[in-house]
Amino acid sequence: MKVKVCGLKFEENILDIVALQPDFIGFIFYEKSPRYVKELDENMMLLIPKQIKKVGVFVNTTLEQIITKFKQFKLDIVQLHGNESVDFCKILSQQNIPIIKAFSIDKLFDLSTLEAYQKYCQYFLFDTPTKNYGGSGKTFNWEVLKNYKLNTAFFLSGGIGVDNIEDALNFNHPQLLVIDLNSKLEEAPGFKNLQTTKYIIHKIRNYGTV
């Protein structure tokens, strides 16, 4: 199982989290988010080891803005967390930009809508429905995903923390690849508690070992 720490904002905290060696780290380029990275040091980004994939999170923004940020900050993949269409994903993928497409999941969500996206997206991300596009600290009913039958691997997100990491790890689905962590790690929006993050990453890394 892999791990992503999302919503990083402050340089010293970013480098401290990088030292814990998550597989993915996420930076939110959505201005309405309390975790919006208004300023991000390009030189600091170069200090992040290549094996840690840098994810830029965007919500209903333009192709031009995404491409600019992708190149400026040497991102490895973009996460589309809004209402982006299949055609939008197609055009972005034609720029050789890997995509994580996020979807808000509830019991009424039609999983068949994902089929059209899978050709253009490397991964899906399943999150809790919120007005603010993520970071709610709330979980959704993961059992809905039992009916997910596509081959595209997914990130499981939404309110995962110390209190339910065991449940997330025990959620048995063949396409679950990454546990996505955000608000449940925080002392303040964008600032992750190192001990909490270290503990959960350790739990994920050692899952299934005796």
N, C-alpha and C positions, 0 to 999 in steps of 0.2 A: 504494500500500500504506500502511495506517495502522499506528500503533504504540501499544501499551499498556504502561505500566510499573506493575507490580503489587507489592503487599506493602510499601508505603511506611509508615513508622512515626514518624519523627522530624521535628519541625516544620521545622528549618532545612534538612534534607535534602529534605523535601517541596518547599519553595519553590525550592531549587536545581534540582530535577528539573523543576518547573513551568516554570522559565525556559528549559528546553530544548524546550518546546512539544510534548510528546507529544499524541496525540489522546485518549487515555484514561489515567487514573491510578486505581489500585486500592488500597482500604483494606480490610484483612481483619478482620472482626468475629467471628472464630472463636477462642475462648479457648485452645484447645489448640495453636494455631499459634504458632511463635516470632515471627511477624510481626503478632501480634494488637495492634490499636491500642486499648489500654486507655483511654488518654486522647487525645482529639482536640479541638483548639481550634476551636470553632465560628466564631469571628471569623477565624481563619487560613483556614478553608475558604472564606470569602467573598472572600479575596484571589485565589483561583484563577480565571483568566479563563473566561468562559462557554463558549468554544470547546473547552476541555479538559473532557471529560466525566468526572465523578466517579463511580466504581464502588464500591459496597459489596459485599464478598464475604461470603457467609453459608453455613454448613454445617449442614443439618438443624436449623434453629432455627424458632421460631414465627412465624406471620404477624404477630402483634402486635409482636414485637421488630424485625422487618424494617421494618414500616411506621413505627415510632417512629424508628429510625435514619435511614431515608430522609428523613423530615421534619426531624429534628433537625439533620442535617449537610448538608441541601440537596443530596442525592445526585441524580444524573441517571438512574442505572440500577443495578439490583442483579444480582449474579452469584450464582447458586445452584450451589454446588459440592459438594453432598451427594447424597442419594438422594431428592430431592424428586419427588413424583409429578406426573403430568399435572394432576390435580385441584388440587393445591397451586398450580401455575403459573397455572391458570385463575383461581382466586380472587384471587391476587396481581395478575394482569393486570387484573382488574375494578376494582382500586384505582388504575388508570391509572399503574402502576409498570412501566416497561420492564424486560425480563428478558433476561439472558444465561444460558442453561442449560449448565452444564459437564458433560462426560461423559469418563470415563476409557476410553481406547481401547487395545485389544489385538487380536490377530488373531481372537479369538473373539467380539468385540463384534458384536452384531446391529444393523446400521445401520437396519434397518426400525423399530426401537423409537423412532426420532427422529420419525417421521411424526406421531404423536399430539401431540408437543410443539410442532410448528412453528406451530400456530394461535395459541399464547399467548406465544411467545418471539420477540424481535426478532433474537436471534443465538444461535448455539451456540458453545461453546468445547470444543476437543478437547485433552485433556491426558494425561499419563502416569499409569497406575494407581499409587497409593501408599496406604500405610496412613494417612498424615496429610493426605490431600486436597490435594495440590499442593506446590510448592516443593521438589521432590526433586532438581532439577538434572539429571534424566534425560530423555532423549527417548524417543519411541515410534516404531514403524515407520510413517512417514507414508504409505507406499504403500497402507495399509489404506483411506485416505480416497479413493483413486481411485474407489472404488465408491459414494462419497457423491453422490447425484443430486438431492437436494432443492434448493429455491430459497433456503433460509435461509442467509445469509452466516455464516461462522464465523471465530473467533479460533483461531490455531494456537499452542499453548502446550506447555511441558514441556522444560526444559533447553536453551533457545535462548540462545546467547551468541556471543562473538567467534569461537569455533572452528567454528561451524556456521551463522552467519547467512546466508552465501551459499547454503548448501543449502536453508535455509528459504525464501529469496527465490526460488530456482529451482524450488521445488516448485509446479508449475503446476496450479492448480485454479481454475476460474472463480468459486467461492464463497469463496475465501480472501480475507478483507478486512483482518484485523488480525494482526500478529505480537505475541504476548504475552510480555513479558520479566519475569523475576523474579530467581530465586536466582543466576543466572550473572552478574548485575551487581553482586553484593554483596561488601562488605568484612566485613559481619556481618549476621545476619538483620534485615531491615528497613532496612538502611543501604546505599544504592546508591552505587557508585563513579561520580563524575561524569564522569571521562574515558572510562571504558568505556561508560557510558550515552550520552554525546555521540557517541562513535564509531559505535555501533550505530544510533542514530537517524539519523545522517548517512548511513550505508549504506542504510538503509531509504528515506529521503527521496530519495536519488539513484539508487535502483535503476532500471536501464533507460535512464539518461541516458548520453550519450557524454562 
